Amino acid sequence: MSTPERPASPAATASPAATASPAATESAAPPEAAVHPGALESAAFGADPDRDRLPSPRSTRDWWTTAVVLGGQGYYARARATLDVLDRRTSMFSTHSDRVLASLSASTRASFLRQSGRHALASAWDGRALAIVDGLPVNPEAACDALTGLAADALGCGRLPLGWRLLEECRRRLDDDCALVVDGRLWRQEIRIEWVSAELALAGGDFARAGRHAERAVELSGESESVRHRVKSDLLRSAALTGTDPSAAVESAVDVLARCRQYGLLPLAWASSMLIEGVSGGRTSPSAREIGDLIAMRGGSLLPLS
């Protein structure tokens, strides 16, 4: 496996040329294709996460949505380069929208680091994301992304009580904006709270509690159109089963892996393969190591497998 690249510091965002790895020389924005206007949203948060040709971003928010799609497919170098463009467009913080999108960009960078196991580095970006929007009126989307990210970062650093407190703060902010929650606009944040709650419970050895949160995530994601959110929720349910029914956990994760491959969700494929191999002792096809090598070719920076 190639040596992971050194993550950028949140203090200074590098140019696209600096962040793209030699193995990933594609342009930041995918080539434009004749697709319907909602293609980006559908790819990021809907039924088409495997779309390989995306429309060129037309709005500032489109740049963030494009990065979400690319990250979900494991094209980390292209995703970071796309976020570089977004950061330049929002650097003056001249509007409310600029600050929200700058915060979402920082949270997204943090998620890429967290997926590679670099939780301490991710926390710096999540902290920046929260600071950018803290104090803004009506900012639950970005603030909750930052808070759930910080909770997941705390988990990765072994600080479970802090993780739970951060989730409590996130829930409080969502409850304060219950009108937005009721109309369904914050479904993604609700699911993320359940994901991190399940992960915190797993880290604490409470498989029953983890199962309850995972089941709630499955329920919420089932009410959405997002294939990616459904797949990840099912993966967490598989993880929760490892403490009570390992055979069922493997069976469920095998189904998750098949769907990850079907929809091109490479990071989730790697995670499901790791679960299967860790519980069963066998190897998936492709193996977790082979999937990790492909992610590295796309500009990922996974920690080497032992």
N, C-alpha and C positions, 0 to 999 in steps of 0.2 A: 504494500500500500504506500502511496506517495506521502511524503512528509506534509502534515497539515500546514496551511498558510497561516501567518500571524494575523489575528483579527485586528481590524482598525480600532483606534481609540475613539470614544465618543467625543473627545475634545476637538477633533479635526477630521472631518469626513474627506476621504481621498477621492480623487477623480476616478471615473469609470475605468480608465486605462490602468490605474494603479490597483484597483480592486479586482479586476478580472484576471483569473489565473491563465497561464499559457495554454492550458487544456481547454479553455472555454473562451474562444475568440469571437463568439457571436455578438451581434449588436445588442444594445440594452433593450430596445423595443423590438418585439417580434415583427416580421413582415406583415403588412396589412393584407387582409383577405376580405372577400365579399361575404360578410357575416351580418347577422341582424344586430340592431343597436345594443341589445342587452347581452352581447356575447361575453364581455369582460366580467360582468356580474355573475353570469351563469357559470363561467369557468371558475371564478373565485369562490362563490357562495351558492352554487346551484348544481345543475345536473350534468355539466360538461367540464369536469376538472381535467380531462385528458385532451382538451383542445390544443392542437399543436400549432395552429396559426391564429394569432390574435389581431384584432384591429389596432392600428396605431393609437396610442392614448390621445384623446382630444381635450380632456380637462385635467386639472391638477390631480383630482382624485383618481382619475384613470391610471396615472402613473403608480399610485399606491396599489390599486387593484391588480394591475399587471404584475407588480412585484409579489403579491400574494399568490397569484396563479403560478408564477415561475418557482417560487419557493416550495409550493405544494408538490410540484413535479420534480423537485431536487435540483433545479437549475440555479444554484445559489449564486454563482458569479454574475449571471445575467440579472438575477433579482437584486443583488446589491448595487449593480450599475444603474438599474432602474431607480432605486431609491436615491442614488446620487443625484439624478436629474430632479427628483421630487424635492430633495433637500435644497438644491439651488433655487428652485422656484418658490420655496416657502421661507427662505433664509431671513427675509426682512420682517417676518411675523406681522405683516401690514394689515391682515384681516383675521377675524375669528377663525375662518376656515383654514388659513395658513397655519395657525398655531395647532389646530386639531390635526391637520395632516402631517405636520412636522412631528407631532407626538406619535401618531400612528406609525410613521416611518421609523422612529427610534424603537418603538415596541416591536416592530417587525424585525429589525436588525437583532434585537435581543432574542427573539424567538429562534432565529437562525443559529445564534451562539448556543442557546440552551439545548437545541436539538443535537448539537455536537458535544454536549456534556460540559460546556464552559459556563457554568452558572454564575460564577463570580463576575466574569466579564459581562455577562448578560444583565446582571443587576445594575451595572453602571448605565447601560442604555435604557433600561426600564425606569431607573430613577430620573434620568433626563426626560423621558417621555412624560412622567408624572409632573415634573417641575414645569414643563412647557405649558401645560393646561391647568395647573393648579390655580384655583381662584377664578377661572372662567365660568360664566354662567352657562348652564345647560351644556355640560361637556361630559356626560356619562360614558359615551362610547370610548373615547380615547383614555379617559381617566381609569375606567374599569379594565381596559386592555393592559394599562400599565400596572395596575394593582394586582391583577391575576398573574401577570408576568413576574412581578416582584415576589408574589407568594410562591410561584414555582421555582424561582431562583433561590428563595430561602430554603425550600425543600432540598434542592440539590446541594446546598451548603450545610445540610444537617440541622437547620434551625426550624424545626416543625412548629413550635408554638408561635413564632413570628409569622409563619405562613398562614396559620389559622387566623391570626389577628388581622392580617392584610385582607383575607377573604371576607372577614366580618365588615371591614371598612368598605370594601367593594359592594357588598350586599346593601349596606346602609345607603350608599350613594344611589344604587339602583332603586331602592325603596323610596328615596326622596323624589325620584322622577318616575313615580308609578304610572303616570299618564303615558309616558313613552313606552314603558314596559307593556302596558295593557294592549297597545295597538300593534305589538309584535316587532317593533323596530329594533329592540335590543335582544332578540333571541340569541344572537351569537355570544353576547356577554353572559347570558344565563347559562348557556352550555359550557362556556369556559370555566365558570365558577364550579360547576359539577365535575368537570375534568380534573381540576386542580384539587378539589376536595377529595376525589377518589384517590388521586396520587398521594396526597398527604396521609390519608388513612392507610394506604398500602405501605407507605414508608414507616408508619407506626405499628404495622403488624395487625391492624384491625380490618380483616378481610370482609367481615359482615358489613361494616360501615362503608368500606370501599365499594362493595357490591350495590348498596343502596344508592350511592351517588352515581355510580356508573349506569345503573338502570334508569335513573332520572335523566341522565345525559342522553341515553338511548331514546327515551320517551320524547324529550324536547327536540332532539335532532330529527326524529321521525316526523315531527310536525313541520319541519323545514324542507326546503328543496335541495339542501346541500349534501351531495354525496360524500364529500370529504369529511364533513362533521359527523355524518352517520357512521362512516368507516372508523374514524378515530374513537367514537363512543363505543362501538362494538369491540374495538381493540382493548379499551379500558375495562370493559365487562369481562373480556377474556383474561386480563391480568388479575382481576378480582377473583376469578374462579381458581387461580393457581393455588390459593390457600385452602380451598375446600374440595375441589374436584379437578385435579390436574388433567385427567383425561379429557374432561369436557372443555377445559381451558385450551388444550392443544387443538381439539377438534374445532372450536370456535375460531381460534387464531389462524388455522389453516384456511378457513373460509374467508377471513379478513385478508390474508395474504393474497388469495386468488382475486379478490376484488381490488386490492391495491394494484396488482399487475394489470388487471383489466382497465383501470382508470389512470394508470401512469402515476400513481401516488408513491413515488420512490422512497421518501423518508419514512412513510408509514409502513411500506413493505419491509424496509430494513428493521423497524421496530418489531413488527409481527414475526419476522424471521428469527430475530434474537429471542423472542419469547418462546417460540416453538422449539428452537434448538436448546435453549436453556432448560426447559421443562422436560422435553422428551429425550434429550441426549443424542438425537439424530441430527441430520442435516437437511435443510430445505433445498429446493432446486428452483432458482439459484440460491446459494447459501447467503447467510448474512454478510460474510466477508466479501463475496462477489458483488452483492448489492452495494456494500460500502465502497468498494473500488469504483463502481460506476458513479456513485454520488461524488466521489473525489474528482473524477474526470469532469464533472459538471461544476466544479468549483467549490464543492463542500469541504469542510475541514473537520471531519469526524476524528475523534480520538482513536488511535490504533486499537484494534481488538487484541486482547491478550491471548 
